[in-house]
Amino acid sequence: MPKTVADVMTPDPVVVQPETPLQEAIQILAKRHFSGLPVVNAAGKLVGTLSETDLMWQETGVTPPAYIMLLDSVIYLENPLRHERDLHKALGQTVGEVMSTEPLTILPDQSLPQAARLMHEQKVQRLLVVDTHGQVMGVLTRGDIVREMAGSQS
């Protein structure tokens, strides 16, 4: 019988809330060698994820969107709303201002091959494991899957 996500995930992960100061979350990531954190609201429901990618805007800054001038009009060659979102991330001071709001999730009873396929297709490092009410139960990383593969072959 194939292993499930619940069999391999890291249970009870460290979480932060949208109001958490960004510097506090950065310290957690650095000290614990995490590449991301689930973000939950006061009721414990998943509302986002904070990843190293989200934090890169803090260091790199934001390039204004490309545009052309035609007569007295500005025509953006990219969506200006994307620039505004990226700028907000670059200047954010709390987790909620920087986090990604559509985290990839999986249920704990899904099979490990299903999880691995999802991670591969979506090109993500981790899946947040939630129950049917959106409560975070654990985190499944690529490393968890590789360790399981190594353990099953010995």
C-alpha positions as CSV (number, residue, x, y, z in Angstrom):
1,M,0.0,0.0,0.0
2,P,1.5,3.4,-1.0
3,K,2.5,5.8,1.7
4,T,0.3,8.9,2.2
5,V,1.3,12.5,2.7
6,A,0.5,12.1,6.4
7,D,3.0,9.3,6.7
8,V,5.9,11.5,5.5
9,M,5.0,15.1,6.2
10,T,6.6,17.2,9.0
11,P,3.6,17.6,11.4
12,D,2.8,20.8,13.3
13,P,4.9,23.2,11.4
14,V,6.1,26.6,12.6
15,V,3.6,29.2,11.3
16,V,3.3,32.9,11.3
17,Q,0.4,35.3,11.0
18,P,-0.1,38.2,8.5
19,E,0.6,40.7,11.3
20,T,4.0,39.1,12.1
21,P,6.8,41.6,11.5
22,L,8.7,40.7,8.4
23,Q,12.0,40.8,10.2
24,E,10.8,38.3,12.8
25,A,9.7,35.9,10.0
26,I,13.1,36.3,8.3
27,Q,14.9,35.4,11.5
28,I,12.8,32.2,11.9
29,L,13.6,31.2,8.3
30,A,17.3,31.9,8.8
31,K,17.7,30.3,12.2
32,R,15.7,27.1,11.4
33,H,17.0,26.8,7.8
34,F,13.5,26.8,6.4
35,S,12.7,28.0,2.8
36,G,9.2,29.0,3.6
37,L,6.5,29.3,6.3
38,P,2.7,28.8,6.3
39,V,0.7,31.9,7.1
40,V,-2.4,31.4,9.2
41,N,-5.1,33.8,10.5
42,A,-6.1,34.0,14.1
43,A,-8.4,31.0,13.7
44,G,-5.5,28.9,12.4
45,K,-6.8,28.7,8.9
46,L,-4.2,28.9,6.1
47,V,-4.2,32.3,4.3
48,G,-0.9,32.2,2.5
49,T,2.7,31.3,2.5
50,L,5.9,33.2,2.9
51,S,8.8,31.9,0.8
52,E,12.4,32.9,0.1
53,T,11.1,34.0,-3.3
54,D,8.7,36.4,-1.7
55,L,11.6,37.9,0.2
56,M,13.8,38.5,-2.8
57,W,11.9,41.7,-3.6
58,Q,13.2,43.1,-0.4
59,E,16.8,42.9,-1.8
60,T,16.4,43.3,-5.5
61,G,13.8,46.1,-5.6
62,V,11.3,46.5,-8.4
63,T,11.8,47.5,-12.0
64,P,9.1,49.8,-13.3
65,P,6.9,48.3,-16.0
66,A,7.9,48.9,-19.7
67,Y,5.7,51.5,-21.4
68,I,5.6,53.7,-24.5
69,M,4.3,57.3,-24.8
70,L,1.9,57.9,-27.6
71,L,0.9,61.6,-27.9
72,D,-0.1,62.4,-24.3
73,S,-0.9,58.8,-23.3
74,V,1.1,56.2,-21.5
75,I,0.6,52.7,-22.8
76,Y,2.0,50.0,-20.5
77,L,3.5,47.0,-22.2
78,E,3.0,45.0,-19.0
79,N,0.2,44.9,-16.5
80,P,0.8,47.9,-14.2
81,L,-1.0,46.1,-11.4
82,R,1.7,43.5,-11.3
83,H,4.3,46.2,-10.8
84,E,2.2,47.7,-8.0
85,R,2.0,44.2,-6.3
86,D,5.7,43.7,-6.6
87,L,6.4,47.2,-5.3
88,H,4.2,46.5,-2.3
89,K,6.2,43.3,-1.6
90,A,9.5,45.2,-1.9
91,L,8.4,47.8,0.7
92,G,6.4,45.4,2.9
93,Q,7.0,45.4,6.7
94,T,4.7,42.5,7.7
95,V,4.3,39.0,6.5
96,G,0.8,39.8,5.1
97,E,2.3,42.5,2.8
98,V,4.8,40.1,1.3
99,M,3.3,36.6,1.4
100,S,1.8,34.7,-1.6
101,T,-1.9,34.4,-1.1
102,E,-2.5,31.2,-3.1
103,P,-0.4,28.5,-1.5
104,L,-0.4,25.0,-3.0
105,T,-2.1,22.6,-0.6
106,I,-2.7,18.9,-0.3
107,L,-4.9,16.7,1.9
108,P,-3.1,14.3,4.3
109,D,-4.7,11.2,2.9
110,Q,-3.4,11.8,-0.6
111,S,-0.7,9.3,-1.8
112,L,2.9,10.2,-1.9
113,P,3.1,9.6,-5.7
114,Q,0.2,12.1,-6.1
115,A,2.1,14.7,-4.0
116,A,5.3,14.2,-5.9
117,R,3.5,14.6,-9.2
118,L,1.8,17.8,-8.0
119,M,5.1,19.2,-6.8
120,H,6.8,18.3,-10.1
121,E,4.0,19.7,-12.3
122,Q,3.8,23.0,-10.3
123,K,7.5,23.3,-9.8
124,V,7.3,23.9,-6.0
125,Q,9.6,23.0,-3.2
126,R,6.8,22.2,-0.7
127,L,3.2,21.5,-0.2
128,L,1.2,22.7,2.8
129,V,-0.9,19.9,4.2
130,V,-4.3,21.0,5.4
131,D,-7.4,19.3,6.7
132,T,-10.8,19.8,5.0
133,H,-11.3,23.0,7.1
134,G,-8.1,24.7,5.9
135,Q,-6.2,24.1,9.1
136,V,-2.5,23.5,8.6
137,M,-1.5,20.0,9.7
138,G,2.0,19.8,8.2
139,V,4.4,20.5,5.4
140,L,5.7,18.1,2.8
141,T,8.9,19.0,1.1
142,R,10.8,17.5,-1.8
143,G,13.5,16.5,0.8
144,D,10.8,14.5,2.7
145,I,10.0,12.6,-0.4
146,V,13.6,11.9,-1.2
147,R,14.3,10.7,2.3
148,E,11.3,8.4,2.1
149,M,12.6,7.0,-1.2
150,A,16.0,6.4,0.3
151,G,14.5,4.7,3.4
152,S,12.3,2.4,1.4
153,Q,15.3,1.1,-0.6
154,S,17.4,0.1,2.3
